[in-house]
Amino acid sequence: MKRLGWILLALTAPAWGARAITVGQLEDMLRSMAQQKKSDTEVAQALKQVELNQELTRSTMNSLVSYVPGPLSTEQIYVLEARSADLIPPETDLPTNPAPDAAGQKAILDKTAAYLTQTYEKLPSLTATKTTLRFQDNMEALAASSGLQGGARDVVTGTAFSDPAAYVHYINSTEAQVASLRGAERLPAEKTKTAWGANKMIAIQEPDPSLGTVWREAQAAGTLVWLRWERIYGKPTAVFAFSVPAKKSRLSVNICCFPDVKQTGVANFYTSTTAATLGGGASGGGASGNFQTSTNWHNFKATTPYHGELFVDPDSGIVVRMIVEAELKPTDVVHRQNLRVDYAPMSIGGRTLVVPAKSYVNTEVVPNGDSGAARYSTRCTLFTSEYKDYALAGAK
């Protein structure tokens, strides 16, 4: 009970003060709240303030469903799964196999190289249905800036600061047809006309990085090293870490959109002796005129170094998961873009092909951009996507 006590105490504090907890502690908390017959709203409020320091796997998440009383708390369980997607599972979930020796590690990587060059990068042109769920906090578009009233229609300003939701919650879902070539998703032919940024949301303008490209850059950097065993699809999987420096990276971060707010108009400056010529009751000294703000929305674009992990079936060399984390500067308006892609075999055109099946993208941005707004805030957006109905491009 002592361990549970500090968990519940931490959960009464604001979200930014909550302590990170383990998956086991999360289960203890949910079991206790279920025994106390806490409402859906109470459980959801507690979960909003949880930060996990271990991966909440899908199998463990499903085992916690019996403790969750309703849709609000269920939503927050999905948020925890997505936010922890690039973390390590609890140690009790990891295989106890000894690490392979240097020769064994090289043999696995040789199989991986052969698989990627001879199979994955020779995948045919494919289409699929991609369903994406968006979870997000801080729905404020732009904080009040020095008390100015905005003349532009896409600027949100006011006389006082608003109080945006400080927790991540479900926003919407979208479904789209996507195309891929040699295992890499391609950009859609038509650009969306959605007013990203002004609609209080972001959009990632680049497809997920190509597995083949990440492999080649990691090899060129010479940083592929053994990390651990992990259990994926019920089987021990070899995990290798890598790091790609800026000079060898082609990872493009391109996120839309961020505001650049400028004041426009004409100002007339005057002193007490010239005030009478301006009329309108002007007196003393100061300025008068027609003031307004003008907002330009722009993308954040950068080619960044990155690091990550590759999860490899040791028998076949097939990559079943990839994690890529961009290394961004503290001064960038994008603070984080972490990606995880899970690959799985699917029947396509009479053949069994290993293709992207699910992805998680975890971002953190400064929604005010370089607007000079009076309040500095960040926004977390999670995207979880699933791919289905794969088919050969052009097939009917």
Secondary structure by P-SEA (a helix, b strand, c coil): caaaaaaaaaaacccccbbbbcaaaaaaaaaaaaaacccaaaaaaaaaaccccccccaaaaaaaccccccaaaaaaaaaaaaaacccccccccccccccccaaaaaaaaaaaaaaaaccccccccbbbbbbbbbbbccccccccccccccccccccccccccccccbbbbcbbbbbbbbbccccccccccccccccccccccccccccccaaaaaaaaaaaccbbbbbbbbcccbbbbbbbbccccccccbbbbbccccccccbbbbbbbcccccccccccccccccccccbbbbbbbbbcccccccbbbbbccccccccbbbbbbbccccccccbbbbbbbbbbbbcccccccccccbbbbbbbcccccccccccbbbbbbbbbbbccccccccc
